[in-house]
Amino acid sequence: MLMHGHTKGGKLKLGLKLVAPLCISVGLLVALRIVGPQYLDQQHLSGVLRPLGHWAPLVFVLLLGARPVTLLPGQLFAAVGGILFGTLMGTVYALVGSLLATALIHLLSSRFGRGPMKRLAGHRHDGIERAARKHGFQVGFLACINSIIPADVMLAAASAAGARFWPLALGAVVGSVPGTLLTTSFGSSLSQGKTWTTVASVGGLLVSLTLGIILGRRLARELTTKGEAEPSAQEAARAPSRRPVLSSELSRGVGA
């Protein structure tokens, strides 16, 4: 009974730690809207960006592409994209920037992370490498469908293990769509002072977070099961086949 309570308490603390960054980001933006509404006003920010002209989206996409180096959360950029460009175009620009960020992670991890990955994985490296190469899309999707998973770390590990870029990147983009759309909607609604739309966006983020946890756990179990089954199947295929005793006796009898 005590062990069960301790395990339950540990899971609750872990859940709070994982959800905390999302809550802090949302709380800071809401507080900034209340204290200094001019800083998040969409028209005011559009005026600030006017000197950049048509280059503003490109600058935003490039900054988001370099985000992994800055260690800033992608959700913050998505919310800013919604504030600056609205829900639709903010989502499009955020997804393009996320694709560039995944490319940067893959480039750095595949070149400099293979050695550390082998040392960390040890004897499990071959299995991890097979899973990364064969299930790159699923791994990228799993990394980004749940906003509380450290996606950059997971994408870097998969890239270091040998995952191909396009399946991994496409999975990451597809997995990012729900969270990015809701986050840009939150930023856009907040900047325009639409209270009920902002509240609905926050509710959608919480629902997406819950569904992402459930779907992510199921997909992780499926990948683990496949990863454990594949080596067993390969070992069975490599094992020498034994001729049945009955067939060998029949062959001897026919030969006699």
N, C-alpha and C positions, 0 to 999 in steps of 0.2 A: 504494500500500500504506500509506504514511504517512498519506495523507488519509483512507483508510478507517478506520484505527485512531483518528485524531483525531475523526472523526465518531462512531464507536462510543463513544469515551470521553466525548464531549459529551452523547450521549443517556443514558449511564449516570449522569452527574452530574445531568442534568435530572430523570431518574427518581428519584434519591435525594432531590433537593430537594422533589419533589412528594409523595413518600411520607413524608418526615420528619415533617410535622405529625401524621399519623395515628399513627406510631410513638411520637412524643413524648406524645400524649394518652393512648394505651394504657399506655405506660410509667409516666407520672405516676400514673394511677389504680391500677395494680398496686403501685407503690411505696408509695402512700398506704395501700393495703389491708394491706401487710406491716408498715409502720412504725406506723400508727395505725388498726388495724382498726375501732375504735369509730366513726371518722368516716364510714365507708362501710357500717356495719351497717344493714340495712334496717329492723329493729325500732327501733333507736335514732333513726334519721332520721324514722320515722313518729311517734315520740313528740315530736320537735322540731316537726313540722308539725301536731300535734294541735290547737294553739290556732287554727289557720286553719280547721279543720273542713272543710266541703264547699267552701270557697273555695280550698283548696290547688291543685287542678288548674287552676282559672281563673287563679290567680296565675302558675303555671308556664307556661301557654299564652300569657299576656300578656307575660311576660318573654321567651319565645322569639319572640313576634311582634315585639318591639322589638330583637331580637338584631342585625339589620344595623347599627343605630346604634352598638352597643357594639363591633362588629368582632370579636366572639367567634365561634369555630367552632361550627357547628351540631351537629357530632358530639359535642362536649362536653355540650351540652344534652340530646341524645338519650341519652347514657350516664347522665346524672343522672336523666333521666326513668325509665330502667330501674331505677335504684337506688331511687328514691322510690316508684314506682307499679307496678313489675313489668314484664315484657316486653309483655304485651298492651296494657294501658292506657297504659303509657309510650309505646308506638308510636302509639297513637291520639292522645294529647295532643301528641306531638311533630309528627305530621303536621298537626294543626289549627294548631299554632303556626307551622309552616313555611308554611302557606297564608297566615296573617296576615303573616308576614315578607315573602312574595312580594308581597302587596298593598301593603305599605309601600314596598318597592323600586320597584314599578311606579308608585305615586303620585308619589314623589319624582323618579324618572328621567323620567317622561313630562312632568312640569311643568318641571323645571329642567335636564334633560339633552339636550334636542333640539338646542339651539344648539351646545354642545360636540361632540355626536355628528356634526353636519353638518361642522364644521370638521375633526374628526379623520378622518372618512371621505372627505372631498373628493368627487371625481368618482364614487366607488363608493357614495355614500350612497343613490342611487336603487335600486341593486341590493340593498343591505342592507335597505332599507326594504321592498322587495317580498318578500324572503325572510322577514323578521320578521313581516309581516302575513299571509302565506300559510301559513307553516310554524311558527306560534307554538307549537303543541303539541310538535312535534319539537324545537324549540330549547329549550323548558323541560325536556323529557325528557333531552336531551343534557346540559344544564347540571347535572342532579342525579343521573343514573344513575352517574356516575363521581365518587367522593368526593374525588378529588385535583384536580378542576377547580374553579377559583374560581367557584362557582355564582352568588354574589351579583353578581360583576362581569359575568358573561355575561347574567344576567337583567336587570341594569340597562342593558346595552348594547342588548338586544332591546327593552326598554320604551322607551328613548330613541329607537329607530329606528321606533317606531310599532306594536309588537306589541300585539294585543288581550289584555286581562287574562285572561279565562277560559281560552282555549286555552293560554296560557303557564302559568297557575297550575296547571291540570289536568295538563299535561305535567310540571311540576316535582314535583307531589305523587306522580304515578305513578312517576317516576324516583327519588324519594326512598324509596319503600317498602322495597326490599331492604336498602339500607344502614342505614336507620333501624331496621328490625326486628332486624338483626344487632347493631347498636350497643346498643340497649336490652336485648337478650338478654345481651350482654357485661356491661353495668352491673348487671343484675339478678343474674346468676350470680356476679359478683364480690362484690356486697354480701352474698350468702348463703353465701359461702365454698365454692361448688361449683367445685372446681378443674378437673375434666374438662370441664364445661359451658363454663367460661370459656375454656379452651384451644380447644374446638370453635368457640366464637364468634369468637375471634381468627382461627382458620383460615378460617372462613366469610367474615370481613371481607377477608382477603387474596385468597380466590377471587373474591369479589364485585368487589374492586378490579381484578383481572386481566380478568375478563369485562367490567367497565365500560369499561376502556381499549379492548378489542377492539371492543365494540359501539359505543362512542362514536366511534371512528375511522371505522368503516363508515358510521355515520349522518352524520358530518361530511362525508365524501366524497360521499354521496348529496345532501346539501343543497347542497354546492358545485357539483356537476354540474348540479343543477336550476337553481341560480342563474345559471350560465353559459349554460344552454340556453334559458331563458326570454327573455332579451333578444334572442338570435339569432332565436328564433321570432317575436317581436314585430316585429323589423326586417324579416324576410321577409314577414310579413303586410302591413306598411305599404308595401313596395316595389311600384311599379306593375307590373301584369301585362303581359307582352308577348304579343301575338297571334302564333301560329306563322306562319311565312312561307307554309307550304303552305296553311293555311286562308285567309289573306288573298288569295292568288292564286286560290283556288277561288271565293271570294266575288266577286272582280272578274270572273271568267269567267262566273259565273252572271248577274251584272248585265249583262254584254255581251250 
